[in-house]
Amino acid sequence: MPASPPKPSSEPTQGQRAPWPTRLKSGIGGAIAQGSQRLRRPTLQTLPWLMLGLGLGLTAVVCEGQRRLGRDEHERIEHDLAEDLTSAIEAKFTSTQAVLSAVVGLFHSSVDVTSPEFQQFYRSLSISPSTLSGVQGVGYAAVIPPGGIPALEARARKQGLQDFRVRPAGNRPLTSAILFLEPLDWRNQRAIGFDMYSEPTRREAMQWAASTGGPALSGPVKLMQEAGKRVQPGSLLFLPIYHQEPRSEADRLRHLQGWAYAPLRMEDLLRATLASIQNPTLARSAVLIFDGSKPLASALLFDSQKVHGTPRLQHPTWQTLRVANRDWLIGIQLPPDQISPNGFSSTLVISGLLGIAISLAAALGLRTLVDSQLRLQRALQLADRASREQALATTVFENSPVAIVVTDANGFVLASNEAFTEISGYSRQQAHGRKTNLLKSGQHDEAFYRDLWDSVIQQGHWHGEIWNRHRNGQLRRHELSINAVLDKNLQITNFVGMLRDITERHEEQEAVRHQATHDYLTGLPNRALLMQQLEQGLAMARRYQYQVAVMFMDINGFKPVNDTHGHGVGDQLLQLVANRLREKLRESDILCRQGGDEFVLLIPQAPELPQLVTLAQTLRDAVAQPYPELPGSVAVSLSIGIAHWPEHALDADGLLNAADAAMYRAKHGGAGFIDVAPELPQPPA
């Protein structure tokens, strides 16, 4: 439980929004308190009205509960539908990318791919119709060397494409042409020979794929295959093909051979994706997909019910999906016959009418009995029913698997159940009369508790996760809900807290996060975490005007150790090297394993280059020492490349590449050498 609540003010100051209790028009606590006061002094005239008020109040409580459940169910359904859709879209693009990877493999395995060979390869893939639903084809666009257009056109015509020509005509810095596209039906024949690189939207995606080496998706375009009046939004998925394996971004552009690509008719593709999801509610829901993070008409890719720009689009749930290099915005809106976003439904209306009818009937029945002797019997029955309900409530409180603690308005414990004793270690006697900060863990700052109680005071509730300390001193992770209870004047009288222990679940989630960001062998951060820390380090360096350095390290002589002693000894050597490097570093330095026998050291708030070279020499000396833990005489050394921001690069990728290149020079300049990246050229004055 959090620290004690601040004492709420009964009157808002001038210009301040009134707190949550005073804004409420009615409250459960106030209604019950008012009813209890009248029951203590029953009269013949007030009993029927009291019965009516209680009935209507209970009806309102039940209906409000049903409405909130309906609202939560509406949000859950839309969220689940969005999750199903995003998973199906990701699976669709994964299968399409796998087909393009197969095309890349074909060009890597063949010196000169011909049109018949590509056709035979496409037929050999045995792609199921569901995989290519909405995928207009699978093709190859070649990069044409300067002056090579006539030769390419002659070659294509020789292979059976009689009317082949590169279009549009003209000289461009880089020219491409669609050389192969299967199946070669009448639609795809319209695209053969087209230079996609000449069109800006396609060019942007092709450049992204070529420079990163990964898949890239274009923005919305009109496909060359489109004809007639029913034109669908289109997009193209590209995967680069290189003459030889590149080592850097400059190598990728220099060795670029062309692109494997797939033209996508978005409406066909996304309707096929919807059809693959076995959910009848999704089929009747409005599904909207936009390219980008905003629902702009110019970026609309798909609208299953044609609701965009109409009053029928009222309450969609939005979710962002990353597809290759682009963000898509997905909107889901349930059909009109489902639960409304406010939780209203026909069942709720019927429940409300039934509750009102029952309340009126009970009041009228009691009114007819006020002049008879049955009034006393009726009052006794009501008292007996209330007693049973209170006993039932007590039983539920005592036997609830959820830990429950009730405090006064100042946070002093009034009551707790057995589950609270189990989760906290404090018996009821030990907890009674103490403030709830007896569980305070010290893991949260005062701002956390201040925000928590502001939410409870202003909104009446708070829900979240919190660290608490067990009586035995152990820290535990709890899921906590706090609700305020009001009196008849809408003032807070009590707080009710409910806790669940989720420590094991939290630890499992943290373990999964650690595995995703750390190397399994050495326990060091992996490349993904390195890039995240490097981006953060550069952002802080730009803000506070300090420097950042990266050292790229490669172990010389590692392969002979593996070949001579086996991979087990090689793995042990990597662990020993990692330990020796860590011993020489500051706590703020971040050592990562890049992969294989390569390590990367990120140094935030880095010193000047001479001190960095001294540190590099220290690391080399540490690694070069003998390894008595290993069999035989194992001798290794380090080649180290140093890059310093901002002298050697302007961004994270540039800094890593500069350090990598410096390490490469150091390695080829002599085993164990240290090399520093060259400074960036100064812009002209």
N, C-alpha and C positions, 0 to 999 in steps of 0.2 A: 504494500500500500504506500502511496505517496505521503509526503509531509502534510501537516495539518492545513486545512483550507483557510484562506484569509477571511476575516469577518465581513460578510457582504453588507454594503450600504443600503438602507431602506429607501433613500431618496436619491435620484440621479442629480448630478450637478448641472448647472445651466449649460445648454449646448451639447450635453452628453446623452447618448442613446440610453434609454431606460434598460436596466438589466433584465435577464430572461424571465424571472418570476413576475415582475410588474407588467411585462408585455403580454403575459398569458391571459386570455379571456376567461378560461376555466381550467381547473386542474383536478386530478383524481384526489389528491390529498385534501384540497379544499372542500370538494363535494362530500367526501366521506365524513370529514370533521363536522361540516354543517349538519349533515343528516344525523350524526351521533348526538349532537347537542339537542336537536329537536326530539329525538327518541327518549331523551332523559326526562322530558316534560310533555308526554303525549296528552292531547286533548281530543275530544270527539270531532272537533272541526279540522284539526291538522293531520290526523292519521291518514285519511284518503289522499291528501295532497303530498304527504310524506312518501306514501307508497308510490304515487305517480312519479315524484322526483327521483326516488331511488331507482325505479324501473328505467326511467329515461336516462339517468346517469349511467347505470350499468350498460344500457343499450349503447350509449355513446362510447363507453370504454371498450366494449366488445367490437363495435364497428370500427373504431379508430385502430384497434389492434389488428383487425382484419385488413384495414386499408394499408397499414404499414407493412404487413406481411405481403400484401399484393404488390405494393411498390417495390419492396425488396425482391420479390419473385420476378417482377418485370425487368429490373436491372440485371438480375442473375441470368435470366433467359437471354437477353440481348448480349450480355458479356460472353456467355457460353457459345452463342451462335457466332459471334465475332471470332472467338478462339478457334471454333471448328473451321470457319472460312479461312482464317489466316494459315492454319495448319495445312488445309487442302491446297491453297495457293503456293505455299512453300514447297509442298510435295510436287506440285505441277512443275514449278520452275526447276526443282532438283532433277526431275526426270528429263526435262528438256536440256538442262545443262549437261547431263550425263550423255545424251545423244551427241551434243556438240563436242564433248571431250573425246568421244569415239572418232569423230571427224578429225580432230587434232591428231589423234593417234595414227589415223590413216596417213596423214601427210608426213608424220615423223618416220613412219615405217617404209614409205615409198619415195623414191627419188623424183619421179615425175608422174603425178596422178593425172590420168586421162579421163575424158568424159565417160566412156564406157566403164572404166574401172570405178569411177564414183557411183555410176548407176548400179553396178554389181554390188558395191559395198553397201549402198542404201538398202537394196533388197535383202542383203545378208543380215541386216540388223534385226529383221523380224519384229519390227516395232508394232505393238498392239494399237488398234484404233484409238483406245482411250488415252494412250500416251500422247498422241498427236492431235487430239481434239482441240481445235482452235489454233494449232500450229500450222501455218500455211505451207511450210516446207522446211527442208534442211539443206543448206547451201554453203558455198565457198566463194568469198570475194578476194581476188588477188590484188596485191600491190604491183603496179606496173612501173618498171624502171623507166627513167627518162628516155624517150625515143623508142620505147618498146611497144607502143600501141599497134603499129602495123603487124609486127610479128605475132602479137597475141591474137589479133583478129584473124590472121591467116591460119594460125594453129587451131582456133576454135572452129573455123569453117571446115577445116580438114577433118575435124572430129565429128562433123555432122550438123553443126549449127550454121546453116547456109547463110542466114541473114544476120549473123552476129556482127555487132559494131559497138564500140565504146561510146557511151553517151552520158551527158551532153558533150559535144565537141569542144575543143579548146585546150589551151595549155594551163596547167595548175601545178602548184608546188608538189602535190602528191596526188596521183591518180590511181583509182582502184576500178575494178570491174567485177560484176557478178559473173563468174565463170561457170559454176555448177549450181543447180537448184533442183532438188527432187522432192516430190514427184513432178516431172516436167509436163504438167497439164497446161491448159490454155491460159490460166491465171499466171502461173509462174513463168511462162514463156515471155510475158510482158516485162518481166524484171531482168531477164538475161542481158548482160552488157551494161547495165546501169551503174554509174559511178556514185555509190552511196556517199563517198567521202566529200562529194561536191555539195551536199545538202547539210546545212548547219546542225540540225537536230541529230541526224544520224552521225555526223562527223564528231560531235561531242562525245557520244557513247563509244565510237570506234577509237578515239584518242584515249579515253579513259581505260578501255580494255588493253590497248597497246602499251600504255605507260605503266599499268599496274600488273599486267600479266594475268588478271582475273576476269570473271565475267562482267559484262556491262549491259545495262538495259537503256534503250533510248527513251526520250520523252514521246508524247503522242505525235504520230505522223499519219499521213495518208499513204498506205502501201501502194506500190506500183501495180500490185495485182488487183486493186479495186476497180470495178467497172459497174456501170448502171447507177440506179438511184439509191440503193441500200448500201451506203458507204459506212463502214465501221471504223471506229478509232483503231489505229494500229500502233505497234511498237516492234522493235527488233532487239533480239538478244545476241550479243557478240562474244566470241572467245578467241583470243589472238593465237596465231600460229607463227612460230619463229623458225628461221633457218637452222639456228643452233641455240643451245640453252644460254640465256642472257644472265649476266651477273649484276647488272644495275639497270636503272631506268634508261640511261643512255644506250646501253647494249640492247634493250628491248626495242627501242625505236630504230636502231641501226640494223638489227637482224630481223626486222618484221617482214614476214612473207605474205601474210594476208589474214583473213578472219574466217572462222567457221561461224555461221550465223543462222538464226531462225526468225522469219517474219511471223508475227503474231497478230491475228485478228481478235481484238480484245473481247468483243461481245461473244463470239463463238467460244473462245478459250474460257472465259469466266462463267458462261452458262454451263459448259461441260464440267467446270470445277464445282459449281453448285450442284449439278446432277450427281456428282460422286459422293455427296454428303447425304447420308441416310437420315434426314431430319425433315419431316413434312412442314414444320413451323418455318424453317429457313426458306423452303420453296415458296411460301406465301408471304414472306417478309420482303420489305423493300431493302435492297442491297445497293449501295452506291460506292463506287471506287473512283478516287481522284489521284492523279499524278501530282505528288507534292504534299504539303502539309495543310493546305487550305482548300475548302470545297468551292473552287472556282469553276464557272461554267466552261471556260476554255481548257481546263485540265480534266474534265469529266471523261473517264474511261468506260464506265459501265453504270447503268441505271436499270435494275431489273423490273421495276414497276413504273418507270417514267414519271417519277414524282419530283425530280429536281426542278426548282423554279415554280412549283405549284403549292397551294395551301395544304396539300396532303402531306408534305414533308414537315413534320411538327416536332418530333422528339427522338431523333436518332441517337444511338450510342456510337461514339467515334473511337477508333483505334488506329494507331499508326503501325505500318508494317514496312520493314526494310526488305526490298527486293533488289538483289544484286547491289548496284550503286545508287538506287533511287528510293525515296520514301513514298509510300502509297498511304492515302488516308481512306480508311474503310468505315462506312456508316451502315448500321443495322437499325431498322425500324420495324417493330412487330406489326402484324396485320391488325386492322381495326377491331376484330372480334376477340382479340386477346386482352389481357389485363392492361388497363391504361397506365401511363407512367406515374400517375398520382395514386395508383392502387385501387381505383374504383372499378367495380364489376357488377354484373347483374346479381350475383350471389350476395354482394355487400348490400345492395339496395333491398333485396328480399329480407336479409337479416335485420336491417334497420327497421323496415316496415313491420316485420314480425315482432321485434322488440318493442316498438311503439304500441302495437296492438295489444301485446301482452300486458304492458304497463297500464294502458287505459283500462283493460278488462279487470286487472287486479285492483286498481283504484276504485272503479265503479262497484266491484263486488264488496270491497271493504266498506264503501259508503252505505251500502244496503244493510250492512251488519252492525252499524254503530248503535242502533237502538235495540240490539238484541244481546242476549247473554253470550253469544258466540264470539263477541269482541275480545273477551278475555282469553278464550281458547285460542283465537287467532294470534293474539299477541304472544301467548306462550309458545305457539308453534314457530312464530318468527324468531323468538329468542332461542328456541332449541336449534333451529336451522343455523342461526348465526353462530351458536356455540359449536356445532358440528363443522361449519366452514372454518372457524378459527382453529379448531383442533386439527382439521385437515391441513391448513396452512402451516401450523406448527410442525406436523409430521413431515411435510414436504421440506420445510426449512432444516429440520434436524437430519433428514436422510438424504439430502441433496448431495450428489457427487461433486458439485461445484462449491468451492469455499465461499462462504457468505459472511460478511461482517457489517454490522449496523452501528453507526456512530451518531452523536448529536451534531449540531450545527458547527461546533468548534473542533470536531475531529476526535472526541473521546469515545472509546469503544463502549457500546451499550450491550451488544449481544454478538455472538459468533457461533458457528455450528462446528460439528466434529471435523468436517472436511477442512475448515480453516485451521484447526489444531494440527492436522496432519501436514498441511502445506507450509505452515509457519513454524511449528515446533512449540508454540505457546498454547497452554491450556486456556480454557475459558476464564478461569480465575486469574491467571497471569495476565491475560489480555484486557480484562474488564477494567475500565477506568483509565487505561493508558491511551496515549495518542497513537494514531496509526503509523507515525514515523518510527515506531519500534522496529519496523521492517526495513527502514531506509538503508540502502546498500552503499551509498557513496559513489555510485557509478554515474549518476546524473547531476548536472549542475542546477543551480537555483532557477535558471531561465526555463528549464524543462518543467519543473514543478509549478512555476508561475503560469506558464501557458496551459498546463493541465487544469489548474483550478479556475483560470479565466474561462475555459470552455465549460466546466461544470456550472459555474455561477451564471454565465451568460446564456448558455444553451440548455442546461439541465442535465447534461450527460457528457461522458468522455469514455472512449474505448481505445485501447492500444496495448503495446507490450512494454514491460518495465522490468528492471532488475531489482529483486528484493533479497534481503539477507535472512536466511533461516536462523533459528535460535542457536543452532550449533556453529554458526559462523559461515556456513556454506552459501555461496551466491547461487540464486536460482532465477531462471527466466520465467515470468508469469504473464499470461494474457489477462488484462484487467479491464473491467467495466465499472464505472461509477455513475450512479443516478441520484439526483436530488429529490427529496420528498418535501412537499409544501403543506402549509396549514391553510385554514380557511381564508386567511388574509394574503395568500400567495407568497408567504415568506418561507424560506428554507428552515426546516426543523431537523431533518436527518439526512444522512448520506448512506446509501447502500452500495457496498463494494462486492463484486463477484470475481473470483480469481481461479485460473486454471494453470497448472504447472506445464510449461511447454519447453523445459530445459533440453530434454533429449532431442526434440524436433529441431530446436534452434542449433544444437551442436551438430546434428546431421547436415543441416543447411550450410553451416560454416565450413564443415569438412568438404562438402561438394564445391563450395566457392574456392577453398584453398587448392583442391586438386586441379581446378580449371585454370589457376593462375600461377602454379608452381611446378617445377621440374620434379618428377617422381624420384629420380635417382639421388640428386644432391639436396633437394629441398629448397633450392634457390628459386626466385621468381623466374617465370618463363618470358618469352618474347612479348606475349600479349600484355602482361603486367608491366614489362619494361616500357612499352610504348605508352601505356597510360601514365606511368610515373614520369616519363620524359616529357610528355605534353604538359603535365601539371607543373613540372620543374621549370620548363620554359615560360609558362604563363606567369609563375611567381617571379622569375628572373626579369621578365619585361616590366612587371609592376614595381619591383623593389630595386631594379638596376643592379643586380649582381650577375655573376657569370656561371655558366654550366659547362661541364666537360664530360666527354665520353671516351672511354678506353676500350678498344676492340682487341681481344687477346686470343691467340691461337697457340695450342700446345705443339711444340716441335718434338717429334719422336714418339708421338702417341701410337701411330699405326704399328710400328715394330713391337711395341709392348703388347698390343692386341694379338698380333700375328704370332709372337713367341710364347706368351703366357696365357692367352685366351681372353675372351671378353669379360670373364669374371674379374680377373686382375685389372683389366682396363677400366671396368666400372669402379673398382676400389681406388684406382689411381685418380679418376675424376673426382671422387669424394674427398680424397686427401688434398688434391690441388685446391678444391673449393674451400676446405677448412683453412688451409694456409693463407689463401687470399683474404678470407674474412678476418683472420687474426690481425692483418696489417691495415685494416680499414677503419674509418670512423663509423659510428652508429648511423649517421645520416647518409652515408654512402650506400648505394644499392647495387649489389652484385647479382648478375643474372647469368643463367646458362642459355646461350643462344641456340645450342644444338650441337651434337657431336662433341668435338673437343674445343669448341669456341665459347668464350665467356665475354660478357660485356659489363663494364663498370660505369655506372651513372654517378656523377659527383655533383650534387647541387651545391650552390655557393662555392664554386670551384676557385682554387688559388690561381696564380699566374702560371704560365707555361713552364718556367724553370722548376717550380715546385712540383708540377705534374710529372715532369720528366724524372725528377728525383723519386717520386712515389712509384713510377713505373719501374725504375731500377730496383727499388726495394721489393716490389712484387716479383720481378724476375729472379732476384737473389733467393727469395723464399721458395719459389717453385724449383729452382735448380738444385736445392739441397738433396742429399740422398733420401731414399725411402726405405728405411729398415723394415717397415711393415710388409713390404712386397717381396716376393721371391726373386732371387737373382740380383743383379745390379741394374736397377732401373734408373735411367738418367734422362730427364726431359728438360726443356726450357720453354720460354715464352717469346713469341713475336707480338709486339704491342704497337697498335696504332692509336694516336691521340688526336682528338678533334675538340676545339674550344669554341663555344658560342659567346659572342657573335662573330668572331674573326673568321671562322672557317665554314660556317653554314648559317642559314636564316631560319630553318625549321627542323623538326624532329627527324624526318626522313633524310634531309640533307646532312644533318650532324652524324647520323649513323653511317650513311654512305661515305662521308669524308673519313671517319675513323676506320671503316672497313678498308677503304682504299689505302690509307696510311699503313694499316697492318699488312696488307698485301705487299706493299713496297718493302716494309721491314722484313717480311718473311723471305722475299726473293733477294733482298740485299744481304742476307746472311742470317743464319739461324739465331734467334734470340735478339735480333736488332730491335730498336725502338725508332719509330718514325712519327713525325708530326705533320698533320694535314697542312697544305698550303693555304695562305690567306686568300679570301675572296678578293677579286679585283675591285678597286675603288671606283665608284661612279665618277664620270667626268665632272669637273667643277662647273 
